[in-house]
Amino acid sequence: MREETSDVLVIGAGPGGLSAAAAAADAGARVTVVDENTAPGGQIYRQPPDGLVEGRAVAGRDRERGRALIRQASHPLVKLTLDTTAWGSFEPGTVETLGPDGAKRLRAGVLILSTGAYDRSVALPGWTLPGVFSVGGAQALLKGQHIIPEGRVFLAGTGPLLLVVASQLVGAGADVVGVADAVSTGRALRVGGWDLLHGRGLLLDGASYRASLIRARVPWHAPAIPIAIGGRDRVESVTIARVDESWTPVPGTERTVPTDVVCLGFGLVPSTEFLRLLGCQLSYQTTTGLFEPVRSEDFETSVRNVFAVGDGTRIAGAIVAAHEGRIAGLAAAARLNLLSPDEAVSRSVAARQELERLAKFTAAIERMYAPREGLMSLAEATTVVCRCEDVTRADIEGALGDGAMTLQQVKSWTRAGMGPCQGRMCELNVVALTARRLGLVAEAIGPLSARPPVKPVALGDLAAE
Ligand SMILES: Cc1cc2nc3c(=O)[nH]c(=O)nc-3n(C[C@H](O)[C@H](O)[C@H](O)COP(=O)(O)OP(=O)(O)OC[C@H]3O[C@@H](n4cnc5c(N)ncnc54)[C@H](O)[C@@H]3O)c2cc1C
């Protein structure tokens, strides 16, 4: 196995990872950044491949900000290793990777994880039909390849990304026939309250996205969620219903809308698989129903010399990710004795002040769009919950009926969560079903354990080494 050594190893070339790399390199650290994408920038600053002609203004300002961040990380001490997946770790301070030039073991004094997030999947009848996208997936196609879904598009879910993607699709010329938001704007603003003013710029961005949908006369249904997606071989319609405070559909309010594409977006889930693999302690957040790592003021996890920043820890957006990355990058340099601890703190004062200001805004957004009980009750007995392994709700309830008492038992009895996505799509649904059946809170059920490979890699590629 070939080995490469650096002072700092960063996983993820999004705003968090690139800022961490730039800060550590400025202090004199040799940094390797690994990302499975072919271009740096992460989710928000996703760059189109070389040679792809710029399309309509898909992400105008984001693209410029992304380029500035990438320039900042273009430092002689930063080695960017793209198209490379970090898939495992078998001893402290090392990470196994697989890229175009084969498998490697990367060794570093400090590890900074900035692995970002993915869409929260919700199992409902019809969600596996061709023509159903996650909003993040639809956006990735639009930003990365300038691909617009063909035919009529209906978006359903809640939260900032739903609004952003609906507006971007309209701006790119998609035929958006409606949006269903589980939270009405009035309720969202009431719940968010004055804390929203701490993120005034982001609030104005949200208002401009909403205004673009009003101008385009896109029908807006709220508070409403999709309860079923209809179609024989592909999407033909979506049925939505009004919901009460717990997001439980109100009988008699169902309405079916003909459409060719449904984009679902109920918020994001941090990619914590590497944290779990490395044994970092996680704690349960009641508002979001998600596990996040326990971190110090410098964003070091419970495992010494392993730092974690950005959306891979808690969903708080690109600006927060970049500030956290800077602080962790400086702390890493201090740990390596390239900076004094005082110098690391004084260089990060502005970032810490900004984080303090944005913390209230982040908490307000979490309260506004926190998923409710009713969302995880949409699957019927025959609905596939784990799509990698074709496991239905009835299979999971069958295992629980047969005496499965833990998430791990449900996993090993049904294979839910054992497929290529390693539970990224089904985990929260399986946890909810298990918790309900066992009469426990999700916190007591815990996240699935992570095992290498945490991301799909071909065994042949590893064997070739
Ligand atoms: C699908 C999606 C769409 C979004 N769209 C918007 C938007 O339009 N506007 C907005 O304001 N915010 C958006 N966000 C949120 C925004 O992207 C994030 O807040 C921001 O990018 C966080 O930065 P980050 O560095 O924490 O993570 P990211 O930018 O997500 O970067 C994480 C990087 O880690 C890499 N990675 C993860 N695991 C591995 C691994 N095992 N091996 C190698 N590489 C790995 C990923 O490829 C990715 O490039 C979106 C988020 C998602 C998930």
The ligand as a Gaussian input file, in Angstrom:
#p B3LYP/6-31G(d) Opt

LIG

0 1
 C      -27.210000      18.945000      -1.926000
 C      -26.945000      20.267000      -1.280000
 C      -27.237000      21.449000      -1.935000
 C      -27.002000      22.688000      -1.318000
 N      -27.318000      23.850000      -1.964000
 C      -27.152000      25.043000      -1.342000
 C      -27.477000      26.274000      -1.966000
 O      -27.936000      26.303000      -3.084000
 N      -27.293000      27.416000      -1.282000
 C      -26.787000      27.418000      -0.026000
 O      -26.617000      28.484000       0.567000
 N      -26.429000      26.282000       0.579000
 C      -26.616000      25.098000      -0.052000
 N      -26.304000      23.928000       0.576000
 C      -25.659000      24.013000       1.857000
 C      -24.186000      24.358000       1.593000
 O      -23.755000      23.634000       0.498000
 C      -23.379000      24.020000       2.748000
 O      -23.822000      24.776000       3.846000
 C      -21.907000      24.287000       2.550000
 O      -21.473000      23.823000       1.315000
 C      -21.188000      23.617000       3.679000
 O      -19.828000      23.510000       3.408000
 P      -19.020000      22.254000       3.903000
 O      -17.616000      22.525000       3.582000
 O      -19.400000      21.969000       5.298000
 O      -19.591000      21.035000       3.066000
 P      -19.718000      20.785000       1.503000
 O      -19.690000      22.023000       0.730000
 O      -20.888000      19.905000       1.336000
 O      -18.395000      19.975000       1.160000
 C      -18.177000      18.670000       1.611000
 C      -17.267000      17.988000       0.625000
 O      -16.808000      16.776000       1.198000
 C      -16.674000      15.819000       0.189000
 N      -16.716000      14.507000       0.827000
 C      -17.600000      14.043000       1.737000
 N      -17.280000      12.798000       2.126000
 C      -16.158000      12.466000       1.436000
 C      -15.358000      11.300000       1.399000
 N      -15.622000      10.236000       2.173000
 N      -14.293000      11.277000       0.562000
 C      -13.991000      12.351000      -0.214000
 N      -14.727000      13.492000      -0.210000
 C      -15.790000      13.545000       0.606000
 C      -17.858000      16.089000      -0.722000
 O      -17.608000      15.617000      -2.031000
 C      -17.956000      17.615000      -0.663000
 O      -17.303000      18.239000      -1.739000
 C      -26.488000      22.703000      -0.035000
 C      -26.150000      21.509000       0.616000
 C      -26.385000      20.306000       0.001000
 C      -26.016000      19.017000       0.713000

